[in-house]
Amino acid sequence: MTDKEVLLLRRKLDLLLRTGKLLVESAADTNRIDRNMKRVAAFLGIPEDKLHLDIRWTMIMVNVSDETHSFSKFQKCEKHGINMTTLTEISRLSWRAIEQDYSIDRFEEELEKIANKPRSYKPLVVAICAAFACGGFCKLFGCDWVAFLYASICAFCGFQTRAYCMKWGINHYVSMAIAAFISTCLAYAASFSTLSNTPYHPLLACALFIVPGVPLINFVDDMIDNYLQVGIIRAANTVMIMGAMAFGIAFALRILVMNDILIDHKFSELSMVPHDPYYVYAIAAAIAEKIGDGHTLNFFDAAAPLVTFESVDMDSAFFASRYDKGTADYINCPMTEEEYDAFWQALTTAEEASVHGFEDKNVFEGCMPVEVMARRGHDTLCYGPLKPRGLRDPKTGKEPYAVAQLRRDNAQGSVYNLVGFQTHLRFPEQKRVFSMIPALHDAEFVRYGVMHRNTYLRSPGMLDRYYRLIADDRIAFAGQMTGVEGYIESTASGFLAGIEMARRLEGKPPVDFPRETAIGALGLYISDTTVSDFQPMNVNFGIMPPLGYRIKGGKRVKNAQLAARSLEKIDAMREDVLSDRKGE
């Protein structure tokens, strides 16, 4: 290599190390650091097969070598903080540099801007927010608003103490112990207040700002991603932080309390379980009293996982819409028959999270977990969320055996949803199984699929068509708990209940939406006592009466006429209601 080539390579390695240092010092997990550095290396023209990265807690090493040459550079990483803005902007810069073919000078200029960009929030604002967060936790533990204020003040003082200690060069862990000590001392002083009915509660939450949320998450991520060395160091750091916090709190209490039997006894009696008498509990108790036992049902609903766009292997995926209709907003991840078979085998045998009382019959069909659907047959998914029909792979010009689709989940397009992949598999199993889809082999999951229980009333015989309680028509319900399913449907139930209540207050009869309308059909469905196996219901033409005559042109034409009939009914109702109000 010539001297000029060597100098250029050294500059490239310096930029690569600079990128990695910013990521490490901004609290990126190791997998993210590795991906972003490799992407930047690709932009810089460094072949991946000749690039070797060694990412550690306090150091990054980069080596580029071939059969005849080897170049290595090291970079210390000393300052560890949390800056999500930096992580996001470096990721965006790496993609822009590739897509827009940046020069090295331009990349270096942009990287320097990111490094020198001031934080979005000033330290004082962060301290205030952290303080109120601790006060909020104190409120959850059952304190009154005066104690909430005490806890917030104590946390604010502790937060600022830690900041000053770090500024003065005091050890990181010692600073946290001092901050916890100061917060606890102030909370102890607040316990002598006569203004609060819960003066001891600030002791529970005054130092919670020290809890290492991001380091804990990164440690778990690194261990799962097999970055054991960095993961163990992050785990040790997390333990040290918690130990420093615990030491500061315990030391303060031992010094201040000493033989104060009263406060020692009071502190030990404090509950760590939220127990505020929130109105929700009162309402729930009142409802239970009105409807009695055995009048509620439930199903288990599942949410799909989310992955970052940058972690999707676009060499194995493609943007397209089905049958090329509309805009190509979906990322399509094709699978061969062999790949699908392996994926199906893993999916149907994967370990599920524990869900008490879960049975397939309790799954709402509109949000069925993908593993439950897969167990119904080997090719069931190929007729559901993995249907390849109308999606041609531009690389082969043919329809794949199966296609997993990703849908944009935010305006920026940085996060994508796995369409139809609602699941209640255990988190490690989700990563293992869903990463078997070729385009998702290195997918970064920002949210795993989760299960939640939806409770609804046994409405037939309990509620009338206006969502009123038959046993006491002064009480009306609305939303999903009535047995309607969906945002629009829930809104419709509240709309009808509200109209009925308003007209009752005016001394007028309710407005009867007929079964030919969506609002009327839903109300009549949930109040139909002939329904033997009551289940949540989305609005559909099946709960409306048929037209009574045959329609040519297929389902689309028939549905259009059903909709037109509904609009005619609503127009006639509108005239009746308006004429009813003209005399006022």
C-alpha positions in Angstrom: 0.0 0.0 0.0 1.1 3.5 -0.7 1.5 6.1 2.0 -1.5 7.9 0.7 -3.6 4.7 0.9 -2.4 4.1 4.4 -3.3 7.6 5.5 -6.8 7.3 4.0 -7.3 3.9 5.7 -6.3 5.4 9.0 -8.7 8.2 8.6 -11.5 5.8 7.8 -10.7 3.8 10.9 -10.6 6.9 13.0 -14.2 7.8 11.8 -15.3 4.2 12.4 -13.9 4.4 16.0 -15.5 7.8 16.5 -18.8 6.4 15.5 -18.5 3.5 17.9 -17.3 5.6 20.8 -20.4 7.9 20.5 -22.7 4.8 20.5 -21.0 3.2 23.5 -21.0 6.4 25.5 -24.7 7.0 24.6 -25.8 3.7 26.1 -26.3 1.7 22.9 -26.5 -2.1 23.3 -23.7 -4.1 21.8 -25.7 -5.5 18.9 -26.7 -2.0 17.8 -23.1 -0.8 18.0 -21.9 -3.7 15.9 -24.6 -3.2 13.2 -24.1 0.6 13.0 -20.3 0.3 12.8 -20.5 -2.4 10.1 -22.9 -0.2 8.1 -20.5 2.8 8.4 -17.6 0.5 7.4 -19.6 -0.5 4.3 -20.1 3.1 3.4 -16.3 3.7 3.9 -15.5 0.9 1.5 -14.1 -1.5 4.1 -15.0 -5.1 3.2 -16.8 -6.9 6.0 -14.7 -10.0 5.6 -11.6 -8.0 6.3 -13.1 -6.1 9.2 -12.8 -7.2 12.8 -14.5 -5.4 15.7 -13.9 -5.9 19.4 -16.5 -4.0 21.4 -16.0 -3.7 25.2 -17.3 -1.6 28.0 -14.3 0.8 28.1 -12.7 0.2 24.7 -13.3 -0.5 21.0 -10.7 -2.1 18.8 -10.9 -2.1 15.0 -8.7 -4.3 12.8 -8.5 -4.5 9.0 -6.4 -7.2 7.6 -5.8 -9.3 4.5 -3.1 -11.7 3.5 -0.3 -9.1 3.4 -1.4 -6.2 5.7 -3.0 -5.7 9.1 -4.0 -2.3 10.6 -5.4 -2.0 14.1 -6.6 1.0 16.1 -8.0 1.4 19.6 -10.4 3.9 21.2 -11.0 4.4 24.9 -14.7 4.9 26.0 -14.7 6.5 29.4 -17.9 8.6 29.7 -21.0 6.5 29.9 -24.4 8.2 29.8 -27.8 7.9 28.1 -28.5 9.9 24.9 -31.1 8.3 22.7 -31.0 11.2 20.3 -27.4 10.5 19.5 -28.2 6.8 18.9 -31.1 7.7 16.5 -29.1 10.3 14.6 -26.1 8.1 14.1 -28.3 5.3 12.7 -30.0 7.7 10.3 -26.6 9.2 9.3 -25.3 5.7 8.4 -28.2 5.0 6.2 -28.1 8.5 4.5 -24.4 8.2 3.9 -25.0 5.0 1.9 -28.2 6.1 0.1 -26.9 9.6 -0.8 -23.3 8.5 -1.5 -21.7 10.9 1.0 -18.1 11.9 0.7 -15.9 11.1 3.7 -15.6 14.8 4.4 -19.3 15.3 4.6 -19.8 12.2 6.8 -17.1 13.5 9.2 -18.8 16.9 9.3 -22.2 15.3 10.0 -20.8 13.1 12.7 -19.1 16.0 14.4 -22.4 17.9 14.4 -24.0 14.9 16.2 -21.2 14.7 18.7 -21.4 18.4 19.6 -25.2 18.7 19.5 -26.6 19.9 22.8 -29.0 17.6 24.6 -32.7 18.1 24.0 -33.4 18.8 27.7 -31.3 20.9 30.1 -30.1 19.2 33.3 -32.4 21.2 35.4 -35.4 20.0 33.4 -34.3 16.4 33.6 -33.9 16.8 37.4 -37.4 18.2 37.8 -38.9 15.4 35.7 -37.0 12.7 37.6 -38.2 14.3 40.8 -41.9 14.3 39.8 -41.5 10.7 38.6 -40.3 9.6 42.1 -43.2 11.6 43.6 -45.5 9.7 41.2 -44.2 6.4 42.5 -44.8 7.6 46.0 -48.4 8.4 45.0 -48.8 4.9 43.7 -47.7 3.5 47.1 -50.6 5.4 48.7 -49.3 8.8 49.9 -51.2 12.0 49.9 -50.3 15.0 47.8 -48.3 16.7 50.5 -46.1 13.6 50.7 -45.9 13.5 46.9 -44.4 17.0 47.1 -42.0 16.0 49.8 -40.8 12.9 47.8 -40.4 15.1 44.7 -38.3 17.7 46.6 -36.1 15.0 48.2 -35.5 13.3 44.8 -34.7 16.6 43.2 -32.1 17.4 45.8 -30.6 13.9 45.5 -30.5 14.2 41.7 -28.7 17.5 41.8 -26.3 16.2 44.5 -25.3 13.3 42.2 -24.8 15.8 39.3 -22.5 18.0 41.4 -20.5 15.0 42.7 -19.9 13.8 39.1 -18.9 17.3 38.1 -16.3 17.4 41.0 -14.8 14.2 39.8 -16.1 11.9 42.6 -16.4 8.2 41.7 -19.6 7.2 39.8 -20.8 4.7 42.4 -19.8 6.9 45.4 -21.8 9.7 43.8 -24.9 7.6 43.7 -24.4 6.4 47.3 -24.1 10.1 48.4 -27.2 11.0 46.4 -29.2 8.2 47.9 -28.0 9.2 51.4 -29.0 12.9 50.9 -32.4 12.0 49.5 -33.1 9.6 52.4 -32.0 12.1 55.0 -34.4 14.7 53.6 -37.2 12.1 53.4 -36.6 11.3 57.1 -36.8 14.9 58.0 -40.1 15.2 56.1 -41.5 12.4 58.3 -41.8 14.8 61.2 -44.2 17.0 59.1 -47.7 17.5 60.5 -49.0 18.6 57.1 -49.1 15.1 55.6 -51.2 12.1 56.7 -48.6 9.8 55.1 -45.3 11.4 56.2 -43.3 8.2 55.9 -44.0 7.3 52.3 -41.3 9.6 50.8 -38.8 7.1 52.3 -40.0 4.5 49.7 -39.5 6.6 46.6 -37.1 9.4 47.2 -34.1 7.6 45.6 -35.8 5.8 42.8 -34.1 8.1 40.2 -31.0 6.0 40.7 -32.5 2.8 39.5 -30.6 1.8 36.3 -33.3 1.1 33.8 -31.3 1.4 30.5 -28.2 -0.4 31.9 -30.4 -3.2 33.0 -32.1 -3.5 29.6 -28.8 -3.4 27.8 -27.3 -6.1 30.0 -30.2 -8.4 29.3 -30.0 -7.6 25.5 -26.3 -8.3 25.4 -26.7 -11.6 27.2 -29.5 -12.7 24.9 -27.5 -11.6 21.8 -24.5 -13.7 23.1 -22.2 -10.7 23.8 -21.3 -12.4 27.1 -18.2 -10.4 28.0 -19.9 -7.0 27.6 -23.1 -8.3 29.1 -21.3 -9.5 32.3 -19.7 -6.1 32.7 -23.0 -4.3 32.2 -24.6 -6.7 34.7 -21.8 -5.9 37.2 -22.3 -2.2 36.6 -26.0 -2.6 37.3 -25.4 -4.5 40.5 -22.9 -1.9 41.6 -25.4 0.9 41.0 -28.1 -0.9 42.9 -25.6 -1.7 45.7 -24.5 2.0 45.9 -28.2 3.1 46.1 -29.0 0.5 48.8 -25.9 1.4 50.8 -26.8 5.1 50.8 -30.3 4.4 51.9 -29.4 1.9 54.6 -26.6 4.1 55.9 -28.9 7.1 56.2 -31.6 5.1 58.0 -29.1 3.5 60.5 -27.5 6.8 61.4 -30.8 8.8 61.6 -33.2 6.3 63.0 -30.8 4.6 65.4 -33.1 3.7 68.4 -36.1 5.6 67.1 -38.4 2.6 67.5 -41.5 4.5 66.3 -40.2 5.4 62.8 -38.4 2.1 62.5 -41.7 0.4 63.1 -43.7 2.7 60.9 -41.2 2.3 58.0 -41.4 -1.5 58.2 -45.2 -1.3 58.0 -45.2 0.6 54.7 -46.7 -1.4 51.9 -44.8 -1.6 48.6 -48.0 -2.4 46.7 -50.1 0.4 45.2 -53.2 0.7 47.3 -54.7 4.1 46.6 -58.5 4.1 46.8 -58.8 5.0 43.1 -62.2 5.5 41.7 -61.7 2.6 39.3 -61.9 0.2 42.1 -65.0 1.7 43.5 -66.7 1.6 40.1 -65.6 -2.0 39.6 -67.1 -2.9 42.9 -70.3 -1.1 42.1 -70.6 -2.9 38.8 -69.9 -6.3 40.4 -72.7 -5.6 42.9 -75.1 -4.7 40.2 -74.5 -7.6 37.7 -73.6 -10.3 40.3 -71.3 -13.2 39.8 -71.0 -15.2 36.6 -72.1 -12.3 34.3 -68.7 -11.5 32.8 -66.7 -13.2 30.1 -63.2 -12.8 28.8 -60.9 -13.6 25.8 -57.2 -13.2 25.4 -56.0 -10.7 22.8 -52.5 -10.6 21.5 -50.3 -7.8 20.1 -47.8 -8.3 17.4 -44.0 -7.6 17.7 -42.2 -4.6 16.4 -38.8 -4.5 14.7 -36.5 -1.7 13.6 -36.3 -1.0 9.8 -32.5 -0.8 10.0 -32.3 -4.4 11.2 -34.4 -5.9 8.3 -32.2 -7.5 5.7 -33.5 -5.7 2.6 -31.3 -8.0 0.4 -33.8 -10.8 1.4 -36.9 -8.6 1.3 -38.7 -6.2 -1.0 -41.2 -3.4 -0.9 -44.5 -4.2 -2.7 -48.3 -4.1 -2.5 -50.5 -7.1 -3.2 -51.2 -7.3 -7.0 -49.4 -3.9 -7.3 -52.4 -2.1 -6.0 -51.9 1.1 -4.1 -48.5 2.2 -2.9 -45.8 -0.3 -2.0 -45.9 0.4 1.7 -45.3 -3.2 3.0 -41.9 -4.9 3.4 -42.3 -8.4 2.1 -40.1 -11.2 3.5 -40.3 -14.3 1.2 -39.7 -17.8 2.3 -39.0 -21.0 0.4 -40.9 -24.2 1.1 -37.9 -25.5 3.1 -37.6 -22.3 5.1 -41.3 -22.2 5.8 -41.4 -25.8 6.9 -38.5 -25.2 9.4 -40.3 -22.0 10.6 -43.6 -23.8 11.0 -42.0 -26.7 13.0 -40.3 -24.2 15.3 -43.4 -22.1 15.7 -45.7 -24.9 16.6 -43.3 -26.3 19.2 -42.1 -23.1 20.8 -42.7 -22.4 24.5 -45.6 -20.2 25.3 -45.8 -17.7 28.2 -47.9 -18.8 31.1 -51.5 -17.6 30.7 -53.9 -18.8 33.4 -56.9 -20.4 32.0 -55.9 -19.9 28.4 -57.6 -22.1 25.8 -57.9 -21.8 22.1 -61.7 -21.3 22.4 -61.0 -18.1 24.4 -59.0 -16.5 21.6 -60.8 -13.8 19.7 -60.7 -15.0 16.1 -59.9 -11.5 14.8 -56.6 -11.4 16.8 -55.6 -15.0 16.9 -52.0 -15.7 18.1 -50.0 -16.9 15.1 -48.8 -20.1 16.9 -52.5 -21.0 17.6 -53.3 -20.6 13.9 -50.3 -22.6 12.8 -51.3 -25.6 14.9 -54.5 -25.8 12.9 -52.6 -27.2 9.9 -49.2 -27.0 8.1 -50.3 -24.6 5.4 -52.9 -22.6 7.4 -50.6 -19.6 7.7 -50.1 -19.7 3.9 -53.8 -18.8 3.6 -53.6 -16.2 6.4 -50.8 -13.8 7.5 -48.2 -15.6 5.3 -50.3 -15.7 2.1 -48.1 -15.1 -0.9 -50.9 -14.5 -3.4 -50.4 -11.4 -5.5 -46.8 -10.8 -4.2 -44.1 -11.5 -6.8 -40.5 -11.5 -5.7 -38.6 -9.1 -8.0 -35.5 -11.3 -7.8 -37.3 -14.4 -9.1 -40.4 -13.0 -10.8 -42.5 -15.7 -9.0 -44.7 -15.9 -6.0 -42.8 -17.3 -3.0 -44.1 -20.2 -1.0 -44.9 -17.9 1.9 -44.5 -14.2 2.6 -44.3 -12.4 6.0 -45.3 -8.8 5.7 -44.1 -5.9 7.8 -46.2 -2.7 8.0 -44.8 0.7 9.0 -45.7 1.5 12.6 -44.6 5.1 12.9 -44.5 8.2 10.6 -40.7 8.1 10.4 -40.7 4.5 9.1 -38.1 3.4 11.6 -40.3 0.7 13.2 -42.3 -2.0 11.5 -45.1 -4.3 12.7 -45.1 -8.0 11.9 -48.6 -8.2 10.3 -50.7 -11.0 11.7 -48.0 -12.1 14.1 -49.9 -11.6 17.3 -48.4 -14.0 19.8 -48.1 -15.1 23.4 -44.8 -17.0 23.0 -42.0 -16.3 25.5 -39.8 -13.4 24.6 -36.6 -15.5 23.9 -38.8 -17.9 21.8 -40.1 -15.0 19.8 -36.6 -13.8 18.9 -35.5 -17.4 18.1 -38.5 -18.4 15.9 -39.3 -15.1 14.1 -35.6 -14.6 13.3 -35.9 -17.8 11.2 -37.6 -15.7 8.6 -34.6 -15.0 6.3 -35.1 -11.2 6.1 -35.3 -11.1 9.9 -32.3 -13.1 10.8 -30.7 -10.1 12.6 -34.0 -8.3 13.5 -33.9 -5.9 16.4 -37.1 -6.3 18.4 -38.2 -3.0 20.0 -41.3 -4.7 21.4 -42.2 -8.3 21.7 -45.7 -9.7 21.2 -47.8 -9.6 24.4 -51.0 -11.1 25.6 -53.7 -9.3 27.5 -57.0 -10.3 28.9 -60.1 -8.5 27.7 -63.2 -8.7 30.0 -66.7 -8.1 28.7 -70.2 -8.5 30.0 -72.6 -11.3 29.2 -74.7 -8.6 27.6 -77.7 -10.5 26.2 -80.4 -10.4 29.0 -78.3 -7.8 30.9 -78.2 -4.8 28.5 -80.9 -3.5 26.2 -80.3 -2.2 22.7 -79.3 1.2 24.1 -76.6 -0.4 26.2 -78.6 0.3 29.4 -78.5 -2.1 32.3 -81.9 -3.8 32.3 -81.9 -4.1 36.1 -81.3 -0.4 36.5 -81.8 1.7 33.3 -80.0 4.7 35.0 -76.8 2.9 34.3 -75.4 2.5 30.7 -72.2 0.9 29.4 -70.2 1.6 26.4 -67.1 0.3 24.7 -65.4 -3.1 24.5 -66.8 -4.4 27.7 -70.3 -4.5 26.1 -69.2 -7.1 23.6 -68.5 -4.9 20.6 -65.0 -5.2 19.2 -63.0 -2.5 17.6 -62.3 1.3 17.9 -65.1 2.4 15.6 -67.6 -0.1 17.2 -66.7 1.1 20.7 -67.2 4.7 19.6 -70.6 3.8 18.1 -71.8 2.2 21.4 -70.8 5.3 23.3 -72.5 7.5 20.7 -75.8 5.6 21.0 -75.7 5.5 24.8 -74.9 9.2 24.9 -77.8 10.1 22.5 -80.2 8.0 24.6 -79.1 9.6 27.8 -79.4 13.2 26.4 -82.9 12.5 25.0 -84.0 11.0 28.4 -82.9 14.1 30.2 -85.0 16.1 27.7 -88.0 13.8 28.4 -87.9 12.3 24.9 -88.0 8.7 23.7 -84.8 7.1 22.5 -83.7 7.1 18.8 -84.2 3.6 17.4 -81.4 2.8 14.9 -82.8 0.0 12.8 -81.0 -3.3 12.3 -80.2 -2.2 8.7 -77.7 0.3 10.2 -74.3 -0.6 11.7 -75.1 1.2 15.0 -78.5 -0.5 15.3 -77.2 -3.9 14.3 -74.5 -3.8 17.0 -76.9 -2.7 19.7 -79.4 -5.4 18.7 -76.7 -8.1 18.6 -75.4 -7.4 22.1 -79.0 -7.4 23.5 -80.2 -10.5 21.6 -81.2 -13.2 24.2 -81.3 -15.9 21.5 -77.5 -15.7 21.1 -76.3 -18.9 22.8 -72.5 -18.5 22.7 -72.0 -14.7 23.1 -68.7 -13.6 21.7 -67.2 -10.1 20.9 -68.4 -8.8 17.6 -67.0 -6.5 15.0 -69.5 -4.7 12.8 -70.2 -6.8 9.7 -73.0 -7.3 7.1 -73.7 -10.7 8.6 -75.6 -9.1 11.6 -77.7 -7.0 9.3 -80.8 -8.4 7.6 -80.3 -9.5 4.0 -81.6 -7.5 1.0 -84.3 -10.2 0.2 -83.4 -10.5 -3.4 -80.5 -11.8 -5.5 -77.7 -9.5 -6.6 -75.6 -9.8 -9.7 -72.0 -8.6 -9.7 -70.7 -10.4 -6.6 -70.0 -9.6 -3.0 -68.7 -6.1 -3.6 -71.9 -5.0 -5.4 -74.1 -6.6 -2.7 -72.2 -4.9 0.1 -72.5 -1.6 -1.7 -76.3 -2.0 -1.9 -76.4 -2.9 1.8 -74.4 0.2 2.6 -76.8 2.3 0.4 -79.8 0.9 2.2 -78.2 1.8 5.6 -77.6 5.4 4.4 -81.2 5.7 3.3 -82.4 4.6 6.7 -80.1 7.1 8.4 -81.3 9.9 6.1 -84.9 9.2 7.0 -84.0 9.1 10.8 -82.3 12.4 10.5 -85.4 14.0 9.1 -87.5 12.6 11.9 -85.1 13.8 14.6 -84.8 17.2 13.1 -88.5 17.7 12.8 -88.8 16.5 16.4 -86.6 19.5 17.5 -88.2 22.2 15.3 -90.9 22.8 17.8 -88.5 23.6 20.6 
